Amino acid sequence: MIGNLLKKRIILASNSPRRKELLRNLNLPFDVLVKDVPEESFPPGLENDEAAAYLAVQKASYYMDLLYKDDIILITADTIVLCEDRIMGKPSGYEEAFNMLKSLSGKVHEVITGVALTTPGKQEIFDSVTKVYFKDLSDEEIDYYITNYKPYDKAGAYGIQEWIGMIGVTRIEGSYFNVVGLPVQKLYSELIIF
């Protein structure tokens, strides 16, 4: 099974250093190709928990011209944070990041990563959900984190592997790697049967 997977050309359509590192740690050869694609919005009526998978599929649509042989597998992914029925993407600046972290403080939220595996002839879509519990964060802690780590490229304005995760996350239910940005165990399982 893994031998067949090693014969495929895997393309990761993401500029995220965390996704690249996680996929690299699976010891699968892959190329990174990134196009300048617009940030997508959700259509009206889409359920919040379907948003990440929808965005992963939308990203894949911009790369279809690269899929000229069946041995190419394109991986696209998108991560959202869902807290009290509110979707949080990447913050636009300090104030939005502060407000996001303030709203996560002392609460449980879900991190949902949607993944699309695409070849010229088929597409498999799945997601992974992790519950993350935060302690009450002080304004000083939030300010310190944003000022020093500038989490503007992260959904929900935080990276669990960074300082705020170390001091603020009390527990998780589900995949840690999903919160980092790619549910590698589930991805591996899906790639093997894809």
C-alpha positions in Angstrom: 0.0 0.0 0.0 2.7 2.5 1.0 4.8 1.4 -2.0 2.0 2.5 -4.4 1.7 5.8 -2.6 5.4 6.4 -3.0 5.0 6.1 -6.8 2.5 8.9 -6.9 3.4 12.6 -7.4 2.0 14.5 -4.5 1.4 18.2 -4.8 0.7 20.3 -1.7 -1.1 23.5 -2.6 -0.2 25.4 0.5 2.4 28.0 1.5 1.9 27.2 5.2 5.2 26.2 6.8 3.4 24.1 9.3 1.6 22.1 6.7 4.8 21.6 4.8 6.6 20.4 7.9 3.8 18.0 8.9 3.7 16.4 5.4 7.5 16.2 5.3 7.4 14.3 8.6 5.2 11.6 6.9 8.3 10.8 4.8 6.3 11.1 1.6 7.9 12.9 -1.4 5.9 15.9 -2.4 6.2 19.2 -4.3 4.8 22.5 -3.1 3.0 24.6 -5.7 1.3 27.8 -4.7 -0.9 30.0 -6.8 -2.2 33.4 -5.9 -5.8 32.4 -5.3 -8.4 34.8 -3.7 -9.7 34.2 -0.2 -13.0 32.5 -0.7 -16.2 33.3 1.2 -19.0 30.8 2.1 -22.2 30.6 0.2 -25.4 31.5 2.1 -26.9 28.6 4.0 -23.7 26.6 4.3 -23.4 25.0 7.7 -20.5 26.3 9.8 -19.0 22.9 10.2 -18.9 22.4 6.4 -17.0 25.6 5.7 -13.4 24.2 5.9 -14.1 21.4 3.5 -15.9 23.8 1.1 -12.8 26.1 1.2 -10.4 23.2 0.5 -12.5 22.2 -2.6 -12.6 25.8 -3.8 -8.8 25.9 -3.5 -8.4 22.7 -5.5 -10.4 24.2 -8.4 -7.6 26.7 -9.1 -5.1 23.9 -9.6 -7.0 21.6 -12.0 -4.7 22.6 -14.9 -1.8 20.8 -13.0 -3.6 17.5 -12.9 -2.8 16.0 -16.3 -1.9 12.4 -15.2 -3.7 10.0 -12.8 -0.6 9.5 -10.7 -0.7 13.1 -9.5 -2.5 13.8 -6.2 -3.3 17.3 -5.2 -3.7 18.1 -1.5 -5.6 21.3 -0.6 -6.6 22.2 2.9 -8.2 24.9 4.9 -8.5 25.4 8.7 -11.2 27.3 10.6 -11.8 27.9 14.2 -15.4 27.6 15.4 -16.4 29.1 18.7 -20.0 29.7 19.8 -21.3 29.3 16.3 -18.9 31.9 15.0 -16.3 31.1 12.3 -12.8 32.6 12.9 -10.4 32.8 10.0 -7.1 34.6 9.9 -7.1 38.0 11.7 -6.6 41.1 9.6 -4.5 42.8 12.3 -3.8 43.3 16.0 -7.2 44.4 17.1 -9.0 41.5 15.4 -6.4 39.0 16.7 -6.9 40.4 20.2 -10.7 40.2 20.0 -10.5 36.6 18.7 -8.3 35.5 21.5 -10.4 37.3 24.0 -13.5 35.4 22.7 -11.6 32.0 23.0 -10.4 32.8 26.5 -11.9 30.4 29.1 -14.0 28.5 26.5 -13.9 25.4 24.4 -13.8 25.8 20.6 -13.4 23.5 17.6 -10.6 23.5 15.1 -11.8 22.1 11.8 -9.5 21.3 8.9 -11.1 20.4 5.6 -8.9 18.5 3.2 -9.5 17.7 -0.5 -7.5 15.0 -2.3 -7.8 15.5 -6.1 -6.7 13.7 -9.2 -7.9 14.2 -12.8 -10.6 11.6 -12.3 -11.7 11.8 -8.7 -11.9 13.9 -5.5 -12.0 12.8 -1.9 -13.1 15.3 0.8 -12.8 14.9 4.5 -12.4 16.9 7.6 -11.0 16.6 11.1 -12.4 18.2 14.2 -10.5 18.9 17.4 -11.9 20.4 20.6 -9.5 22.9 22.3 -10.0 24.1 25.8 -8.4 27.5 26.8 -7.9 28.8 30.3 -8.9 32.3 31.1 -6.3 34.5 29.4 -5.4 37.9 30.8 -5.3 40.9 28.5 -1.5 41.1 29.2 -1.0 37.5 28.1 -3.0 38.1 24.9 -1.1 41.3 24.2 2.3 39.6 24.8 1.5 36.8 22.5 0.2 38.9 19.6 3.1 41.4 20.0 5.8 38.7 20.0 4.3 36.0 17.7 2.2 38.1 15.2 -0.3 35.2 14.6 -1.9 36.9 11.6 -1.5 33.9 9.3 -3.3 31.6 11.7 -7.0 30.8 12.0 -8.3 31.9 15.3 -5.2 34.1 15.8 -3.1 31.4 17.5 -0.8 28.5 17.0 -1.1 25.7 19.5 2.6 24.9 19.1 3.5 28.5 20.2 3.7 30.2 23.6 -0.1 30.8 23.8 -0.7 27.1 23.4 1.8 26.2 26.0 0.4 28.5 28.7 -3.2 28.6 27.6 -4.5 25.3 26.3 -5.6 23.1 29.2 -6.6 20.1 27.1 -7.7 18.9 23.6 -10.0 16.2 22.3 -8.9 14.9 18.9 -5.8 15.4 16.8 -3.1 17.8 18.0 -1.7 18.0 14.4 -5.1 19.0 13.1 -4.8 22.1 15.3 -1.3 22.8 14.0 -2.9 22.7 10.5 -3.0 19.3 8.9 -4.6 16.1 10.3 -1.7 13.9 9.2 -2.9 10.6 10.6 -6.2 10.9 8.8 -4.5 12.3 5.7 -2.2 9.3 5.6 -5.1 6.9 6.0 -7.0 8.6 3.2 -4.0 8.7 0.9 -3.4 4.9 1.3 -6.9 4.1 0.1 -7.2 6.9 -2.4 
